[in-house]
């Protein structure tokens, strides 16, 4: 048997070009997952994700990017609850 679920999602994204070389933005997303009831559990999850991001073009060759992510998953089943934090920084070169 496949563990079935109904999933509802919505989100919002905002990007702002702060200058010719700099882009800042953010994303907020909400997701509700309602899983089919089985003998051992009746699971419902609510997840919130927030991401902040920025890019800056250093010169004609190099671009740096940064992202911060927070995710919070609340579940009727404790084993599926989590809080997650991520930070990413990258440098890209176009040849």
Secondary structure, 3 states (H helix, E strand, C coil): CCCCEEEEEEEEEEEEECCCCEEEEEEEEEEEEEECCECCECCEEEEEEEEEEEEEECCCCEEEEEEEEEEEEEECCHHHCEEEEEEEEEEEECC
